[in-house]
Amino acid sequence: MATRGAALWIVVIASAALAVPALADCSNPPFDPFCGSRVTVSAVSGNTFVLLDEITAIGDEPDQTVGPAHTTRLPDPNDPAGQGNLSDESAVAEIAFGEGVFATEAGTESGAVDFGKALNANANSRVTFAEYLAVGSASLPPGTPVTLRLRYRVAFGAAQHHDLPPSALNDTTQYARADVQLYTTFGGVYVPHRWFESGDGTVIVNGIFADPTQIGEMTAQATVGQTSRLIVDLSSITTSRAGAYDGSQFPNAATAATAVFVFGIEADESGVTITSPFFGAVPDFSGVTAANAFSNVLPIAVGAPVTVPEPGVLLESCFAIAALACSARAGPGTNDAQRRS
């Protein structure tokens, strides 16, 4: 435990790896393919920075967990009136390149019950993969043109809640935001995907998140003996702030976001091999299923309850968006126990 000022108590819960962070090589070519994969959590009270934990992925390990990291800003035991003040956040990411699975999870809770208190919570879980894949063949001569095909699915859920009405929320005083972002680059083509919702009513939905019942697909033109670059960047970002300013409103805020990206790459032509210089064979299409994506969802440890619908069972995108915004039902990836009393 550590103290700051009048007995500001901090508890840190994290993986053993946080004691000696393992840093992927992000400065000397060739870069580690998982350079940039990390989890970040922080707690802030009264504009005073409290704590930040970060661990960067080990670049040469194809299967790993980044984090988990968890910080809690507990009530001040010498301030009975503020015993309910809370800032809590957690984040974790899992990487299984050989299985074609990237998964992220992050959640926050903020609550102020003492006049003049403002509590921030931020959690970010990110997997970033970037590598030049080798294209080879035992039957086709070097230089033969081939078409590579990237297929992917997502399973995700996100939720945000703030006790104050939307008219009272803005970027500088009170907020609750859940943000899932996915960026894919293949064959030189960049495609953004995003699901964002804020307590003030702002909603942004595009790309694969607009209709997760569909399979995403991108193609790249390549030649045997050459390389093709693949970049995937998946993030679950959650932020919340609750402040008691007028002595009569003591709000709570909670956010959560969890997402899974499953992918595979195959060539349209037979006899073509696609390999990662670091990890070997690139996963094929066999794992690009709704069931596989759904089964790899990480549970929400801190934050609002989240329902993650199975990608293959929703019939229309409007139903998908409505279901993802719903936090009333329990399901995989759900935090049932509310820590605030």
ABEGO torsion letter per residue (X at the ends): XBBBEBGBBBBBBBBAAAABBBBBBAABOBBBAABGBBBBBBBBBGGBBABBBBBBBBAABABBBBOBBBBBBBBBAABAAAAABBBBBBBBBBBBAAAGBBBBBBBBBBBBABBGBBBBBBBBBBBBBBBBBBBBBAABBBGBBBBBBBBBBBBBBBBBBBABBAAABBAAABBBBBBBBBBBBBGGBBBBBBBBBBAAGBBBBBEAAABAABBBBBBBBBBBGBBBBBBBBBBBBBBBBBBBAAGABBBBBBBBBBBBBBBBBBBABBGBBBBBAAAEBBBBAAABBAAAAAAABBBBABEBBBBBBBAAABABAAAAAAAAABAABBEBGBBABBABX
